[in-house]
Amino acid sequence: MTWVLTIDGVWWIALLVQLLAIPGSFLPLLPGLIWLPVGSLVWMGAVGWAQAWPEFVLALVLFGLGFIADLLALGLASARLKASRWSAAGAGVGLLVGVLGLLPALPFGGPLLGALFGPWLGATLVETWVTTKPPRNLGWLEALRQGSVVGLAVVAGLLISRLAQLLLALLGVAVFIALSYF
């Protein structure tokens, strides 16, 4: 028995691959917008560069915009509050710890609550530790206040970035359908 994949079948596979960008854009630790160019490559493999280049180029542009949204959301939130460069690293470690469920203070809510609480806790702890060192030499209470504010700003930046990536993923899938199907 021979199984043949038609152009319609490849289109559906490419669409399913691109649809993976939607949950990946708002769930932490899952690849998000990278699925847009991957799905376009699947489609390009079936129909060729001459027909699929607009979908592929647009998918690359949307992936790049998502990357810039990540950098801007975290960078602007940290720069506005004069946070240390280590606060984003603390938020990343906190995100990993929160999503994996390693925060003992969270008996409920699971990974989604950990994805919000973990980055805040990580950025707060790192920023508190950094601001008690020279040249800032803040007291522990003032450093904890500064760290908490930075932690909230980092979480707000993460939420804004996730929203931007979700909108970009929806736009990418919609434009892929419009350009390749109709």
Backbone as a chain_set.jsonl record, in Angstrom:
{"seq": "MTWVLTIDGVWWIALLVQLLAIPGSFLPLLPGLIWLPVGSLVWMGAVGWAQAWPEFVLALVLFGLGFIADLLALGLASARLKASRWSAAGAGVGLLVGVLGLLPALPFGGPLLGALFGPWLGATLVETWVTTKPPRNLGWLEALRQGSVVGLAVVAGLLISRLAQLLLALLGVAVFIALSYF", "coords": {"N": [[0.846, -1.178, 0.0], [0.611, 2.102, -0.935], [1.197, 5.321, 0.25], [0.198, 8.533, -0.439], [0.917, 11.902, -0.204], [-0.957, 14.697, -0.674], [-1.078, 18.038, -2.104], [-2.995, 19.477, -0.7], [-2.985, 18.049, 1.706], [-0.399, 18.614, 2.64], [-0.684, 21.355, 2.994], [-2.496, 21.413, 5.142], [-0.912, 20.208, 7.11], [1.142, 22.119, 7.297], [-0.382, 24.265, 8.232], [-1.228, 23.247, 10.732], [1.25, 23.074, 12.009], [1.879, 25.786, 12.124], [-0.188, 26.64, 13.769], [0.708, 25.782, 16.221], [2.139, 27.889, 17.179], [0.417, 29.534, 18.558], [-0.447, 28.501, 21.235], [2.174, 28.315, 22.128], [3.002, 30.92, 22.251], [2.003, 32.104, 24.534], [2.324, 30.339, 26.637], [4.778, 29.584, 28.958], [8.115, 28.414, 28.382], [7.576, 26.938, 26.135], [8.193, 26.65, 22.657], [7.382, 29.428, 20.623], [6.69, 31.714, 18.419], [8.473, 30.751, 16.548], [7.378, 28.642, 15.227], [5.924, 29.682, 13.135], [7.682, 30.393, 10.854], [8.624, 27.766, 10.484], [6.343, 26.279, 9.766], [5.81, 27.624, 7.374], [8.042, 26.862, 5.92], [7.493, 24.142, 5.595], [5.288, 24.312, 3.904], [6.539, 25.606, 1.776], [8.267, 23.63, 0.941], [6.535, 21.976, -0.401], [5.294, 23.487, -2.447], [7.205, 25.158, -3.53], [9.676, 27.839, -3.758], [8.97, 30.046, -5.367], [6.202, 30.286, -5.194], [5.653, 30.298, -2.425], [7.143, 32.23, -1.109], [6.135, 34.755, -0.08], [4.655, 34.043, 2.247], [6.655, 32.862, 3.797], [8.555, 34.939, 4.164], [6.983, 36.82, 5.526], [6.416, 35.335, 7.833], [8.986, 35.163, 8.947], [9.424, 37.892, 9.482], [7.416, 38.387, 11.399], [8.296, 36.66, 13.422], [10.724, 37.926, 14.046], [9.691, 40.389, 14.972], [8.386, 39.498, 17.274], [10.578, 38.683, 18.807], [11.815, 41.162, 19.188], [9.778, 42.382, 20.648], [9.917, 40.927, 23.049], [12.485, 41.712, 23.975], [12.159, 44.508, 24.214], [10.019, 44.734, 26.057], [11.017, 43.637, 28.47], [13.406, 45.086, 28.701], [12.652, 47.839, 28.705], [11.022, 47.955, 30.976], [12.856, 47.342, 32.986], [14.844, 49.303, 32.603], [13.51, 51.696, 33.027], [13.122, 51.732, 35.764], [15.665, 51.77, 36.661], [16.912, 49.322, 37.094], [19.087, 46.57, 37.89], [21.23, 44.765, 35.609], [20.971, 42.158, 36.168], [18.458, 41.52, 37.01], [16.689, 40.577, 35.054], [17.814, 38.096, 34.527], [17.407, 36.867, 36.997], [14.628, 36.811, 36.941], [14.249, 35.02, 34.831], [15.322, 32.62, 35.888], [13.573, 32.372, 38.033], [11.182, 32.02, 36.627], [11.616, 29.526, 35.434], [11.856, 27.915, 37.742], [9.336, 28.378, 38.876], [7.536, 27.402, 36.897], [8.212, 24.726, 36.775], [7.248, 23.916, 39.15], [8.624, 24.078, 41.558], [8.411, 25.79, 43.647], [7.883, 25.915, 46.956], [5.982, 27.364, 48.308], [3.693, 27.458, 46.88], [1.056, 25.758, 46.966], [-1.139, 25.457, 45.374], [-2.532, 26.195, 42.134], [-0.486, 25.587, 40.367], [1.661, 25.326, 37.45], [0.924, 27.631, 35.952], [0.36, 29.692, 37.799], [2.813, 29.662, 39.012], [4.319, 30.595, 36.88], [3.798, 33.28, 36.941], [4.351, 34.093, 39.59], [6.941, 33.115, 40.035], [8.867, 34.563, 38.289], [8.562, 37.12, 39.425], [9.401, 36.681, 42.075], [12.047, 35.778, 41.621], [13.253, 38.02, 40.278], [12.874, 39.942, 42.252], [14.379, 38.942, 44.449], [17.0, 38.855, 43.345], [17.392, 41.542, 42.595], [17.146, 42.786, 45.088], [19.378, 41.712, 46.401], [21.46, 42.717, 44.756], [21.202, 45.505, 45.042], [21.969, 45.974, 47.639], [24.664, 45.941, 47.61], [27.792, 47.723, 46.973], [27.824, 50.055, 44.232], [25.492, 51.162, 45.212], [24.535, 50.523, 47.811], [22.159, 50.31, 49.453], [19.951, 50.09, 52.292], [18.601, 47.039, 53.743], [15.775, 47.056, 53.875], [14.985, 49.159, 52.144], [16.19, 48.199, 49.843], [14.727, 45.847, 49.474], [12.213, 46.924, 48.946], [12.769, 48.298, 46.532], [13.525, 46.08, 45.0], [11.121, 44.617, 44.948], [9.455, 46.32, 43.474], [10.817, 46.354, 41.035], [10.572, 43.636, 40.424], [7.78, 43.45, 40.022], [7.578, 45.11, 37.776], [9.03, 43.642, 35.916], [7.42, 41.348, 35.665], [5.109, 42.564, 34.643], [6.171, 43.428, 32.21], [6.73, 40.918, 31.06], [4.101, 39.928, 30.762], [3.015, 41.785, 28.954], [4.678, 41.331, 26.777], [3.991, 38.643, 26.195], [1.323, 38.979, 25.422], [1.679, 40.55, 23.119], [3.075, 38.698, 21.549], [1.14, 36.701, 21.287], [-0.802, 38.045, 19.755], [0.729, 38.485, 17.447], [1.141, 35.822, 16.656], [-1.491, 34.998, 16.067], [-2.019, 36.759, 13.965], [-0.061, 35.895, 12.148], [-0.913, 33.25, 11.538], [-3.428, 33.78, 10.425], [-2.736, 35.355, 8.188], [-1.169, 33.54, 6.804], [-3.11, 31.661, 6.065], [-4.712, 33.313, 4.446], [-2.921, 34.065, 2.366], [-1.989, 31.639, 1.295], [-4.111, 29.911, 0.819], [-6.33, 31.156, -0.365]], "CA": [[0.0, 0.0, 0.0], [1.378, 3.335, -1.061], [0.505, 6.472, 0.806], [0.622, 9.729, -1.156], [0.503, 13.139, 0.445], [-1.32, 15.685, -1.68], [-0.797, 19.438, -1.752], [-3.933, 19.84, 0.371], [-2.499, 17.444, 2.942], [0.762, 19.388, 3.092], [-1.19, 22.635, 3.485], [-3.052, 21.193, 6.484], [0.215, 19.979, 8.026], [1.779, 23.424, 7.511], [-1.277, 25.051, 9.083], [-1.156, 22.701, 12.093], [2.536, 23.491, 12.572], [1.771, 27.207, 12.46], [-1.1, 26.788, 14.912], [1.477, 25.566, 17.451], [2.65, 29.186, 17.636], [-0.56, 30.202, 19.428], [-0.197, 28.177, 22.654], [3.568, 28.578, 22.457], [3.251, 32.346, 22.462], [1.656, 32.562, 25.885], [2.746, 29.378, 27.65], [6.227, 29.661, 29.105], [8.992, 27.279, 28.091], [7.218, 26.306, 24.865], [8.545, 27.524, 21.536], [6.209, 30.152, 20.165], [6.615, 32.234, 17.06], [9.36, 30.023, 15.636], [6.565, 27.71, 14.445], [5.431, 30.339, 11.918], [8.557, 30.093, 9.711], [8.731, 26.318, 10.269], [5.168, 25.911, 8.968], [5.989, 28.157, 6.023], [9.017, 26.004, 5.243], [6.788, 22.921, 5.193], [4.494, 24.678, 2.736], [7.467, 25.912, 0.697], [8.773, 22.36, 0.437], [5.536, 21.361, -1.28], [4.926, 24.288, -3.62], [8.368, 25.86, -4.06], [9.972, 29.205, -3.318], [8.274, 31.036, -6.188], [4.823, 30.467, -4.74], [5.505, 30.408, -0.972], [8.041, 33.186, -0.481], [5.497, 35.781, 0.758], [4.316, 33.47, 3.551], [7.885, 32.634, 4.541], [9.132, 36.234, 4.558], [6.119, 37.39, 6.557], [6.614, 34.563, 9.06], [10.265, 35.606, 9.518], [9.233, 39.242, 10.017], [6.639, 38.27, 12.634], [9.2, 36.066, 14.41], [11.622, 39.006, 14.469], [8.931, 41.348, 15.793], [8.175, 38.874, 18.577], [11.846, 38.754, 19.524], [11.975, 42.565, 19.591], [8.796, 42.639, 21.715], [10.497, 40.389, 24.281], [13.585, 42.561, 24.423], [11.634, 45.813, 24.615], [9.181, 44.647, 27.259], [11.877, 43.462, 29.642], [14.392, 46.163, 28.77], [12.038, 49.107, 29.107], [10.566, 47.85, 32.365], [14.021, 47.382, 33.86], [15.556, 50.568, 32.45], [12.7, 52.773, 33.614], [13.297, 51.7, 37.217], [17.104, 51.694, 36.92], [17.185, 48.004, 37.657], [20.358, 45.995, 37.476], [21.118, 43.862, 34.456], [20.773, 40.81, 36.686], [17.05, 41.28, 37.362], [16.081, 39.731, 34.016], [18.32, 36.728, 34.745], [16.672, 36.356, 38.154], [13.262, 36.508, 36.496], [14.31, 33.802, 34.027], [15.476, 31.481, 36.799], [12.308, 32.275, 38.768], [10.192, 31.45, 35.714], [11.896, 28.096, 35.322], [11.521, 27.289, 39.021], [7.885, 28.454, 39.058], [6.818, 26.537, 35.961], [8.478, 23.338, 37.133], [6.556, 23.614, 40.392], [9.579, 23.915, 42.642], [8.187, 26.79, 44.688], [7.118, 25.227, 47.999], [4.924, 28.221, 48.831], [2.552, 27.429, 45.975], [0.398, 24.457, 46.989], [-2.229, 25.443, 44.403], [-2.292, 27.045, 40.976], [0.396, 24.881, 39.455], [2.648, 26.026, 36.633], [0.506, 28.954, 35.485], [0.602, 30.632, 38.884], [4.263, 29.702, 39.156], [4.86, 31.411, 35.797], [3.671, 34.685, 37.34], [4.989, 34.328, 40.876], [8.362, 32.785, 39.95], [9.684, 35.68, 37.816], [8.535, 38.204, 40.41], [10.257, 36.3, 43.194], [13.435, 35.75, 41.161], [13.728, 39.388, 40.045], [12.899, 40.635, 43.543], [15.525, 38.477, 45.236], [18.254, 39.281, 42.727], [17.51, 43.005, 42.689], [17.405, 43.102, 46.499], [20.766, 41.355, 46.689], [22.363, 43.611, 44.024], [21.132, 46.884, 45.533], [22.623, 46.123, 48.943], [26.106, 45.981, 47.35], [28.258, 48.994, 46.407], [27.865, 51.44, 44.677], [24.192, 51.658, 45.697], [24.566, 50.36, 49.262], [20.882, 50.588, 50.118], [19.63, 49.211, 53.404], [17.823, 45.88, 53.321], [14.36, 47.381, 53.679], [14.88, 49.946, 50.91], [16.55, 47.288, 48.748], [13.589, 44.949, 49.276], [11.179, 47.715, 48.277], [13.215, 48.485, 45.148], [13.466, 44.777, 44.347], [9.713, 44.26, 44.714], [8.951, 47.146, 42.375], [11.445, 45.836, 39.816], [9.939, 42.349, 40.152], [6.461, 43.706, 39.42], [7.78, 45.654, 36.433], [9.46, 42.545, 35.044], [6.235, 40.527, 35.398], [4.263, 43.331, 33.728], [6.827, 43.339, 30.905], [6.499, 39.565, 30.526], [2.702, 39.813, 30.335], [2.846, 42.586, 27.74], [5.37, 40.606, 25.718], [3.19, 37.464, 25.837], [0.161, 39.461, 24.678], [2.151, 40.935, 21.782], [3.394, 37.492, 20.8], [-0.127, 36.041, 20.948], [-1.39, 38.776, 18.625], [1.552, 38.202, 16.267], [0.87, 34.439, 16.237], [-2.808, 34.985, 15.413], [-1.853, 37.452, 12.682], [0.71, 35.027, 11.262], [-1.747, 32.143, 11.061], [-4.473, 34.339, 9.552], [-2.147, 35.775, 6.913], [-0.783, 32.312, 6.101], [-4.338, 31.128, 5.437], [-5.145, 34.215, 3.368], [-1.985, 34.059, 1.242], [-1.732, 30.336, 0.7], [-5.331, 29.151, 0.509], [-7.255, 31.883, -1.234]], "C": [[0.889, 1.238, 0.0], [0.54, 4.493, -0.548], [1.063, 7.716, 0.151], [0.046, 10.947, -0.438], [0.247, 14.188, -0.63], [-0.938, 17.087, -1.207], [-1.732, 19.897, -0.643], [-3.489, 19.267, 1.71], [-1.306, 18.191, 3.508], [0.309, 20.743, 3.634], [-1.746, 22.486, 4.901], [-1.943, 20.937, 7.503], [0.916, 21.301, 8.338], [0.923, 24.303, 8.419], [-1.228, 24.557, 10.529], [0.156, 23.082, 12.774], [2.468, 24.959, 12.973], [0.832, 27.447, 13.643], [-0.402, 26.515, 16.243], [2.04, 26.87, 18.008], [1.691, 29.845, 18.624], [-0.384, 29.787, 20.884], [1.241, 28.452, 23.063], [3.859, 30.039, 22.733], [2.879, 32.814, 23.856], [1.997, 31.566, 26.981], [4.264, 29.408, 27.767], [6.901, 28.329, 28.805], [8.568, 26.47, 26.87], [7.672, 27.225, 23.741], [7.285, 28.166, 20.969], [6.271, 30.506, 18.697], [7.549, 31.542, 16.086], [8.57, 29.046, 14.765], [6.02, 28.353, 13.177], [6.363, 30.099, 10.728], [8.707, 28.591, 9.445], [7.541, 25.83, 9.429], [5.263, 26.421, 7.542], [7.012, 27.351, 5.234], [8.391, 24.685, 4.79], [5.988, 23.195, 3.92], [5.399, 24.951, 1.533], [8.058, 24.635, 0.098], [7.811, 21.705, -0.539], [5.309, 22.156, -2.561], [6.087, 25.07, -4.215], [8.458, 27.303, -3.608], [9.136, 30.238, -4.072], [6.855, 31.297, -5.709], [4.725, 30.78, -3.251], [6.394, 31.466, -0.334], [7.316, 34.257, 0.323], [5.149, 35.259, 2.158], [5.56, 33.313, 4.418], [8.498, 33.955, 5.035], [8.29, 36.875, 5.654], [6.286, 36.648, 7.89], [7.933, 34.949, 9.737], [10.153, 36.996, 10.131], [8.47, 39.188, 11.341], [7.471, 37.64, 13.746], [10.167, 37.123, 14.943], [10.924, 40.046, 15.337], [8.646, 40.787, 17.185], [9.428, 38.909, 19.429], [12.093, 40.172, 20.028], [10.993, 42.91, 20.708], [9.296, 42.108, 23.05], [11.57, 41.306, 24.839], [13.087, 43.914, 24.931], [10.858, 45.746, 25.921], [10.035, 44.501, 28.511], [12.851, 44.624, 29.806], [13.804, 47.478, 29.242], [11.567, 49.072, 30.552], [11.746, 47.968, 33.325], [14.728, 48.733, 33.792], [14.804, 51.718, 33.109], [12.913, 52.864, 35.124], [14.758, 51.632, 37.629], [17.478, 50.383, 37.606], [18.543, 47.512, 37.161], [20.145, 45.074, 36.284], [20.836, 42.436, 34.895], [19.305, 40.512, 36.998], [16.357, 40.394, 36.329], [16.552, 38.284, 34.164], [17.615, 36.093, 35.94], [15.249, 35.999, 37.796], [13.235, 35.232, 35.664], [14.449, 32.557, 34.882], [14.186, 31.274, 37.593], [11.199, 31.683, 37.918], [10.375, 29.945, 35.605], [11.493, 27.357, 36.595], [10.001, 27.276, 39.229], [7.116, 27.509, 38.166], [7.025, 25.063, 36.306], [7.858, 22.951, 38.469], [7.475, 23.431, 41.581], [9.441, 24.97, 43.736], [7.33, 26.161, 45.784], [5.965, 26.066, 48.533], [3.681, 28.212, 47.953], [1.887, 26.053, 45.973], [-0.746, 24.346, 45.982], [-1.827, 26.311, 43.217], [-1.364, 26.446, 39.945], [1.316, 25.768, 38.644], [2.214, 27.417, 36.17], [0.699, 30.014, 36.563], [2.095, 30.762, 39.138], [4.926, 30.546, 38.082], [4.73, 32.896, 36.095], [4.457, 34.983, 38.621], [6.498, 34.094, 40.814], [9.222, 33.928, 39.431], [9.698, 36.851, 38.79], [9.483, 37.897, 41.558], [11.73, 36.316, 42.792], [14.002, 37.142, 40.963], [13.827, 40.158, 41.359], [14.125, 40.23, 44.356], [16.851, 38.958, 44.651], [18.441, 40.781, 42.86], [17.768, 43.442, 44.127], [18.863, 42.828, 46.84], [21.731, 42.335, 46.029], [22.355, 45.015, 44.612], [21.688, 47.051, 46.942], [24.14, 46.188, 48.8], [26.504, 47.37, 46.857], [28.067, 48.983, 44.896], [26.556, 51.939, 45.271], [24.091, 51.598, 47.209], [23.267, 50.765, 49.961], [20.733, 49.667, 51.324], [18.727, 48.083, 52.92], [16.365, 46.21, 53.044], [14.152, 48.176, 52.386], [15.218, 49.073, 49.69], [15.404, 46.324, 48.45], [12.443, 45.67, 48.58], [11.522, 47.911, 46.805], [13.123, 47.162, 44.383], [12.048, 44.352, 44.039], [9.124, 45.039, 43.552], [9.531, 46.663, 41.043], [10.824, 44.493, 39.436], [8.57, 42.512, 39.517], [6.594, 44.245, 38.004], [8.199, 44.559, 35.455], [8.269, 41.647, 34.697], [5.285, 41.258, 34.448], [4.853, 43.303, 32.318], [6.638, 41.981, 30.257], [5.076, 39.402, 30.014], [2.446, 40.594, 29.045], [3.504, 41.889, 26.553], [4.574, 39.394, 25.263], [1.959, 37.872, 25.031], [0.554, 39.853, 23.259], [2.455, 39.695, 20.948], [2.133, 36.708, 20.414], [-0.784, 36.727, 19.756], [-0.594, 38.533, 17.338], [1.31, 36.782, 15.753], [-0.477, 34.347, 15.521], [-2.738, 35.649, 14.039], [-1.109, 36.565, 11.686], [-0.11, 33.883, 10.699], [-2.81, 32.661, 10.096], [-3.908, 34.733, 8.195], [-1.668, 34.562, 6.115], [-2.002, 31.707, 5.382], [-4.744, 31.998, 4.25], [-4.221, 34.136, 2.154], [-1.882, 32.713, 0.546], [-2.997, 29.6, 0.253], [-6.196, 29.858, -0.526], [-6.561, 32.432, -2.455]], "O": [[1.79, 1.385, 0.826], [-0.643, 4.628, -0.86], [2.273, 7.94, 0.177], [-1.14, 11.005, -0.115], [1.143, 14.523, -1.405], [-0.531, 17.286, -0.063], [-1.315, 20.626, 0.257], [-3.606, 19.933, 2.739], [-1.209, 18.383, 4.72], [0.856, 21.227, 4.625], [-1.498, 23.333, 5.759], [-2.029, 21.403, 8.639], [1.246, 21.578, 9.491], [1.452, 25.007, 9.28], [-1.191, 25.367, 11.455], [0.178, 23.376, 13.969], [2.948, 25.334, 14.043], [1.051, 28.369, 14.429], [-0.87, 26.97, 17.287], [2.381, 26.941, 19.189], [2.126, 30.645, 19.452], [-0.184, 30.664, 21.724], [1.503, 28.787, 24.218], [4.855, 30.365, 23.379], [3.397, 33.831, 24.318], [1.962, 31.924, 28.159], [4.961, 29.271, 26.762], [6.308, 27.262, 28.964], [9.147, 25.418, 26.599], [7.552, 28.445, 23.852], [6.246, 27.516, 20.851], [5.942, 29.691, 17.836], [7.414, 31.743, 14.879], [9.031, 28.66, 13.691], [5.685, 27.643, 12.229], [5.898, 29.646, 9.682], [8.898, 28.188, 8.298], [7.72, 25.056, 8.489], [4.848, 25.739, 6.605], [6.87, 27.174, 4.024], [8.724, 24.172, 3.721], [6.011, 22.403, 2.978], [5.072, 24.576, 0.407], [8.317, 24.566, -1.104], [8.237, 20.954, -1.417], [5.15, 21.576, -3.635], [5.957, 25.601, -5.318], [7.488, 27.905, -3.147], [8.648, 31.197, -3.475], [6.363, 32.421, -5.811], [3.792, 31.472, -2.842], [6.398, 31.587, 0.891], [7.845, 34.659, 1.36], [5.335, 35.971, 3.145], [5.532, 33.591, 5.616], [8.907, 34.061, 6.191], [8.838, 37.417, 6.614], [6.296, 37.272, 8.951], [7.992, 35.052, 10.962], [10.727, 37.252, 11.189], [8.839, 39.869, 12.298], [7.358, 38.049, 14.902], [10.401, 37.204, 16.148], [11.491, 40.527, 16.318], [8.664, 41.528, 18.168], [9.356, 39.139, 20.636], [12.528, 40.364, 21.163], [11.342, 43.656, 21.622], [9.123, 42.763, 24.078], [11.568, 41.636, 26.025], [13.548, 44.402, 25.963], [11.02, 46.602, 26.791], [9.791, 45.18, 29.508], [13.09, 45.088, 30.921], [14.391, 48.157, 30.084], [11.701, 50.061, 31.273], [11.642, 48.623, 34.362], [15.166, 49.252, 34.819], [15.42, 52.614, 33.687], [12.887, 53.955, 35.693], [15.065, 51.456, 38.808], [18.252, 50.353, 38.563], [19.066, 47.981, 36.15], [19.023, 44.659, 35.993], [20.496, 41.591, 34.066], [18.951, 39.355, 37.228], [15.53, 39.555, 36.686], [15.777, 37.352, 33.95], [17.266, 34.913, 35.901], [14.712, 35.004, 38.283], [12.298, 34.442, 35.777], [13.78, 31.553, 34.638], [13.756, 30.14, 37.803], [10.365, 30.93, 38.421], [9.41, 29.184, 35.675], [10.864, 26.3, 36.534], [9.445, 26.284, 39.702], [6.154, 26.88, 38.606], [6.115, 24.25, 36.146], [7.933, 21.792, 38.878], [7.142, 22.703, 42.516], [10.265, 25.032, 44.648], [6.15, 25.897, 45.554], [5.053, 25.522, 49.155], [2.707, 28.898, 48.262], [2.131, 25.259, 45.065], [-1.267, 23.253, 45.76], [-0.871, 27.082, 43.308], [-1.456, 26.775, 38.762], [1.709, 26.843, 39.098], [3.06, 28.297, 36.012], [1.155, 31.119, 36.269], [2.585, 31.849, 39.444], [5.971, 31.15, 38.324], [5.487, 33.697, 35.547], [5.141, 36.001, 38.717], [7.256, 34.803, 41.475], [10.228, 34.253, 40.062], [10.727, 37.504, 38.962], [10.273, 38.749, 41.966], [12.57, 36.814, 43.541], [15.107, 37.43, 41.422], [14.759, 40.938, 41.555], [14.827, 41.088, 44.892], [17.725, 39.417, 45.387], [19.529, 41.245, 43.201], [18.534, 44.378, 44.357], [19.507, 43.641, 47.503], [22.711, 42.748, 46.649], [23.404, 45.657, 44.675], [21.861, 48.182, 47.395], [24.835, 46.465, 49.777], [25.655, 48.12, 46.376], [28.155, 47.9, 44.317], [26.517, 53.054, 45.791], [23.603, 52.543, 47.829], [23.295, 51.489, 50.957], [21.324, 48.588, 51.365], [18.158, 48.154, 51.83], [15.782, 45.7, 52.086], [13.232, 47.884, 51.621], [14.596, 49.203, 48.636], [15.143, 46.019, 47.286], [11.775, 45.094, 47.722], [10.675, 47.716, 45.933], [12.683, 47.143, 43.233], [11.79, 43.784, 42.978], [8.382, 44.488, 42.739], [8.816, 46.574, 40.045], [10.575, 44.238, 38.258], [8.232, 41.794, 38.576], [5.814, 43.88, 37.124], [7.771, 44.554, 34.3], [8.129, 41.23, 33.547], [4.717, 40.641, 33.546], [4.117, 43.169, 31.34], [6.412, 41.89, 29.05], [4.858, 38.809, 28.958], [1.743, 40.118, 28.154], [2.947, 41.861, 25.455], [4.485, 39.136, 24.063], [1.589, 37.195, 24.071], [-0.152, 39.529, 22.304], [2.123, 39.65, 19.764], [2.074, 36.121, 19.334], [-1.27, 36.056, 18.845], [-1.178, 38.391, 16.264], [1.278, 36.562, 14.542], [-0.588, 33.69, 14.486], [-3.323, 35.161, 13.072], [-1.484, 36.492, 10.516], [-0.015, 33.576, 9.51], [-3.063, 32.044, 9.062], [-4.53, 34.475, 7.165], [-1.753, 34.556, 4.887], [-1.91, 31.298, 4.225], [-5.078, 31.487, 3.181], [-4.7, 34.14, 1.02], [-1.706, 32.658, -0.671], [-2.926, 28.741, -0.626], [-6.726, 29.233, -1.444], [-7.198, 33.072, -3.292]]}, "num_chains": 1, "name": "protein.A"}
